[in-house]
Structures are given as C-alpha cells and as structure tokens.
Amino acid sequence: MKRVLLLVVTNFAVVVVLGLVWNILDAMFGISQIFMNMGLPAHFGYVGIMALVLGFGGAFISLWMSKGMAKRSMGVQVITQPQTRQEQWLLDIVQRQAHAVGISMPEVGIFHTPEPNAFATGARKNDALVAVSQGLLEQMSPDEVEAVLGHEIAHVANGDMVTQTLLQGVLNTFVIFLSRVFGYLIDSFLSRGENRGGYGMGYYISSMLLQVVLGFLATLIVMWFSRWREFHADKGGARLAGRYKMIAALRRLQQAHASKDLPGELAAFGIAGGVGDGLKRLMMTHPPLEERIAALQAER
C-alpha cells in the first residue's frame, strides 16, 4: 500500500506542477487569449500546444524520476561495495553483459521481496538501474539469474524506457487534444451556434468521457508495445547468457507462478507477468510465459 500511495502522490504532483507551469506561461504570454481571439482553427492550435506540453511533459518527468522512484518504492539496496560473494558475482555478470552490448555499467541493486522478479529502469542507457529480488536469487540457479540479468540489460541496451516514454507522450498528446477538440465540437452542436462566451456543460462532460475512452484505447497500444518488447528482451538475454539458460529462467518463473509485484510503470520492465484471458490479456505488460518460451525454442 505504501508503494502504491507513493506512486499516486508522485503522479499527482507531476500533474500539478505541469498545470502550474502552463498557467504561468499562459499568464506571461497570453497564449490562451491569443489563440481564442483567432477563431476555431487557432483554438485547436492552442489546445494542441497545451496537449504537447502536458502529454510529453508528464511522460518525460516520469522517465526522469523513474530511477529514484524505483529505489524508494521497491526499497532497492544498491550495491556500492559488495559485502558477499553473491553481490560481487552480480556486479561481475552485469559488468560483462553491459560491456558486451556497449553501455556503461548500470547501478545494480537488490529489493527484498519473496517473489522472483527483476527490473531495469533509467532515463538513459548509460545511467540505468538493474535490480533483482531476493526471491529470485534464492529460487533460481546462477545460470537462470544470469539469463534474467541479460534480459534486463537487453531492455537497457534497446532503449526501451525512452521508446516507451516517447510512445506514451505521443498517445497522451492525442488523447488530450482529441478529447478537447471533439468536446468543443459537441458543445458547439448542442448550443446550436449560440455565442455564450465560454464552454457549456456539453464540453466538460463529453471531453471527460472522451478522455477516459481514448485513454483506455491508448493504454491498449502501450500494453501491446510492452508485450512486443518482451520478446526482444528475451532474445537479447538469450544472446548474452545463452538460449537454454533464458528458457530455463522462464520455465522457473512458470513453476514459481511469479507475479509482477512491481508498481506502476515498473511492471512493464520486470521479468515476470503475463497471466489472463480476454480483455485482461490485452491489458498485460508481458506475454504469457509459454509464448515467450515457444518463441525462444523456435529461434535458430
């Protein structure tokens, strides 16, 4: 509950800060009035600028804060001076894999949950964090842990965090823009062209409903991309650690019935996840483990 609350508060703070920044810019430069005085097309232009600021702003602020948020929300203990052979082994494996894919050494940490899982995050390839759970270290063999680390390093090397942020920013922009434009048109239709000097209830109700519907459709696209990306990270892990090690790691997750156990956007960058049918399947960040295993087995 503490993790969820921390994420909710942070996301709320991001929205509030962006709203304040937009209002300050609007007050300083009169953006709103300039566009509103220019007629319908200019009004849409104003909405488009606002959508870009809010859509991409929120996505990139979340990305910039991702590493610090991950450490706090998951209680990650970063290994700075290894205290055990296992910690030294983790650092050695990650360093070797990072060198193999041509990225700087990420921070490596452990979070204390009993479920086997791992994740990678960070705003840049050369300033990332790779973390594994205590449960993963206890329940997997060294070969399987090596494969999981390879999967996470592949996420970093592929730039998946930045790519997903760009996709989220584009979709956020379209959701904000289209919901307000169609809300404006619906309100104009309901008012039958009457000049009321502002928006009516039709605008506020329709734009809010449209934002929910379009936001849901945007989420489906982001989840599809997340599942597609997992197959590529599995292939990357197989290249770094070996195909059979990667398959063995995924099978171990199957046997452990691993849950995501990761809050918010971190779930998309974990190793586990992917159970459900129908609509629930469309909302999954990960493909089912059996499909990931089959994809690796089909590789030649």
C-alpha positions in Angstrom: 0.0 0.0 0.0 2.9 2.3 0.8 4.3 1.8 -2.7 1.0 2.5 -4.4 0.4 5.6 -2.3 3.9 6.9 -3.2 3.3 6.5 -6.9 -0.2 8.1 -6.7 1.2 11.1 -4.8 4.1 11.4 -7.3 1.9 11.3 -10.4 -0.5 13.8 -8.8 2.5 16.1 -8.1 3.7 15.8 -11.7 0.2 16.9 -13.0 0.0 19.8 -10.5 3.5 21.1 -11.4 2.8 20.9 -15.2 -0.5 22.7 -14.7 1.2 25.4 -12.7 3.9 25.8 -15.4 1.3 26.0 -18.1 -0.7 28.6 -16.2 2.4 30.7 -15.6 3.3 30.6 -19.3 -0.3 31.4 -20.3 -0.3 34.4 -17.8 3.1 35.7 -19.0 2.5 35.4 -22.8 -1.3 35.4 -23.0 -1.2 32.2 -25.1 -4.8 31.3 -24.3 -6.2 34.7 -25.3 -4.2 35.0 -28.4 -5.5 31.7 -29.8 -9.0 32.2 -28.6 -9.2 35.5 -30.4 -8.1 34.0 -33.6 -11.1 31.7 -34.2 -11.7 28.0 -34.3 -8.6 26.7 -36.1 -6.4 28.8 -33.8 -8.3 27.5 -30.8 -7.4 24.0 -31.9 -3.8 25.1 -32.2 -3.9 26.4 -28.6 -5.3 23.0 -27.5 -2.6 21.3 -29.5 0.2 23.2 -27.8 -1.3 22.5 -24.4 -1.6 18.8 -25.3 2.0 18.6 -26.3 3.2 20.3 -23.0 1.0 18.1 -20.8 1.4 14.9 -22.8 5.1 14.8 -23.3 5.9 16.7 -20.1 4.2 14.1 -17.9 5.8 11.2 -19.7 9.4 12.6 -19.6 9.1 13.8 -16.0 8.1 10.3 -15.1 11.1 8.9 -17.0 13.5 11.3 -15.4 12.2 10.4 -11.9 12.0 6.6 -12.7 15.3 5.5 -11.1 14.8 7.4 -7.9 11.2 6.3 -7.7 12.1 2.7 -8.2 14.7 2.8 -5.4 12.2 4.3 -3.0 9.1 2.4 -3.9 10.8 -1.0 -4.1 13.3 -0.4 -1.3 16.2 -1.2 -3.6 19.6 -1.5 -1.9 22.2 -0.5 -4.4 25.4 -2.5 -4.3 28.2 0.0 -4.0 30.8 -2.1 -2.0 29.9 -5.8 -2.4 29.6 -7.5 1.0 29.2 -11.1 -0.2 30.4 -13.3 -3.0 26.9 -13.2 -4.4 26.9 -9.4 -4.6 30.3 -9.5 -6.3 29.1 -12.1 -8.7 26.1 -9.9 -9.6 28.3 -6.9 -10.3 30.7 -9.0 -12.4 27.9 -10.5 -14.5 26.2 -7.1 -15.2 29.5 -5.5 -16.0 30.4 -8.2 -18.5 26.9 -8.0 -20.1 27.0 -4.2 -20.2 30.4 -4.3 -21.9 29.1 -6.8 -24.4 26.2 -4.5 -25.5 28.3 -1.3 -25.4 26.6 0.5 -22.5 28.0 2.0 -19.3 27.9 -0.1 -16.1 24.4 0.3 -14.6 23.7 0.5 -10.9 22.9 -2.9 -9.5 20.6 -3.5 -6.6 18.6 -6.0 -4.6 15.0 -5.5 -3.4 13.7 -7.7 -0.6 10.5 -9.4 -1.8 10.0 -13.2 -1.8 8.7 -13.3 -5.4 11.2 -13.9 -8.1 11.4 -10.8 -10.2 13.8 -8.2 -11.6 13.5 -4.9 -13.5 15.6 -2.2 -15.3 14.9 1.5 -15.4 16.5 4.8 -16.0 16.3 7.9 -18.3 19.4 7.0 -20.3 21.2 3.8 -21.5 24.3 4.9 -19.7 22.6 5.8 -16.4 20.4 2.8 -15.7 19.4 0.7 -12.7 19.1 -3.1 -12.8 17.6 -4.7 -9.7 16.7 -8.3 -8.8 14.5 -9.5 -5.9 15.8 -11.6 -3.1 13.3 -14.2 -4.0 14.8 -14.5 -7.5 18.3 -15.0 -6.1 17.0 -17.7 -3.7 14.8 -19.6 -6.1 16.9 -19.5 -9.3 20.2 -21.1 -10.2 23.2 -18.9 -11.2 22.6 -19.7 -14.9 19.0 -18.6 -14.6 19.9 -15.4 -12.8 22.4 -14.7 -15.4 19.7 -15.0 -18.1 17.4 -12.7 -16.2 20.1 -10.1 -15.9 20.7 -10.5 -19.6 17.0 -9.8 -20.3 17.1 -6.6 -18.2 20.4 -5.4 -19.8 18.8 -6.0 -23.2 15.9 -3.7 -22.1 18.5 -1.0 -21.3 20.6 -1.5 -24.5 17.4 -1.4 -26.7 16.5 1.9 -25.1 13.1 0.5 -24.2 12.5 3.0 -21.4 12.9 6.0 -23.7 11.0 4.4 -26.5 8.0 3.7 -24.3 8.2 7.2 -22.9 8.0 8.6 -26.5 5.1 6.4 -27.3 3.3 7.3 -24.1 3.9 11.0 -24.8 2.5 10.8 -28.4 -0.6 8.9 -27.2 -1.1 11.3 -24.2 -0.9 14.3 -26.6 -3.5 12.8 -28.9 -5.8 11.8 -26.1 -5.7 15.3 -24.6 -6.0 17.0 -28.0 -8.8 14.9 -29.5 -10.9 14.8 -26.3 -11.0 18.6 -26.1 -11.5 19.2 -29.8 -14.4 16.8 -30.0 -15.7 18.1 -26.7 -15.7 21.6 -28.3 -17.5 20.4 -31.4 -20.1 18.5 -29.4 -20.7 21.5 -27.2 -21.0 23.8 -30.3 -23.5 21.4 -31.8 -25.6 21.2 -28.6 -25.6 25.0 -28.3 -26.6 25.4 -31.9 -24.0 28.0 -32.6 -25.1 30.3 -29.7 -22.3 32.5 -28.6 -22.1 32.1 -24.8 -18.6 33.5 -24.3 -17.3 30.2 -22.9 -17.8 26.5 -22.6 -21.1 24.7 -21.7 -21.6 21.6 -19.7 -21.6 19.6 -23.0 -17.9 20.4 -23.4 -16.9 19.4 -19.9 -18.9 16.2 -19.8 -18.1 15.0 -23.4 -14.3 15.9 -23.1 -14.0 14.0 -19.8 -15.8 10.9 -21.2 -13.8 11.0 -24.4 -10.5 11.3 -22.4 -11.4 8.2 -20.5 -12.3 6.2 -23.6 -9.4 7.4 -25.7 -7.1 6.9 -22.7 -8.2 3.3 -22.4 -7.5 2.8 -26.2 -4.1 4.4 -25.8 -3.3 2.0 -22.8 -4.1 -0.9 -25.1 -1.5 0.3 -27.6 1.1 0.8 -24.8 0.5 -2.7 -23.4 0.8 -4.2 -26.9 4.1 -2.5 -27.4 5.3 -3.7 -23.9 4.5 -7.3 -24.8 6.2 -7.0 -28.2 9.3 -5.6 -26.4 9.5 -8.5 -24.0 10.1 -10.9 -26.9 13.0 -8.8 -28.0 14.4 -8.6 -24.5 14.2 -12.4 -24.2 16.2 -12.7 -27.4 18.7 -10.3 -26.0 19.0 -12.3 -22.8 19.5 -15.4 -24.8 22.3 -13.8 -26.8 24.1 -12.6 -23.6 23.6 -15.7 -21.4 22.6 -18.5 -23.8 19.3 -19.6 -25.2 18.9 -22.6 -22.9 19.6 -20.5 -19.9 17.0 -18.0 -20.9 14.4 -20.8 -21.5 15.3 -22.3 -18.1 14.8 -19.0 -16.4 11.4 -18.5 -17.9 10.4 -22.1 -17.0 11.5 -21.4 -13.4 9.2 -18.4 -13.4 6.4 -20.6 -14.6 7.0 -23.1 -11.8 7.1 -20.3 -9.2 3.8 -18.7 -10.5 5.7 -15.4 -10.4 3.5 -12.3 -10.1 4.5 -8.9 -11.3 4.8 -7.4 -7.8 6.0 -4.2 -9.3 4.2 -0.9 -9.0 3.1 1.4 -11.9 5.3 1.7 -14.9 8.0 -0.6 -13.4 5.7 -3.6 -14.1 6.5 -3.1 -17.8 10.2 -3.6 -17.2 10.1 -6.6 -14.9 10.9 -10.2 -16.0 7.6 -11.7 -14.7 4.0 -11.2 -15.6 1.5 -12.4 -18.2 -1.5 -14.3 -17.0 -5.0 -13.7 -18.2 -7.6 -14.1 -20.9 -9.8 -11.9 -23.0 -9.7 -8.2 -22.1 -7.3 -8.9 -19.2 -4.9 -10.3 -21.8 -5.0 -7.0 -23.7 -4.0 -5.1 -20.6 -1.0 -7.3 -19.8 2.5 -5.8 -19.9 4.0 -9.2 -20.6 3.1 -12.1 -23.0 2.3 -15.4 -21.3 5.4 -17.3 -20.3 4.6 -20.3 -22.5 4.5 -18.0 -25.6 7.9 -16.5 -24.7 9.4 -19.9 -24.2 7.9 -21.1 -27.5 9.4 -18.1 -29.3 12.8 -18.8 -28.0 12.5 -22.5 -28.8 11.6 -21.5 -32.4 14.8 -19.5 -32.7 17.5 -21.0 -34.9 
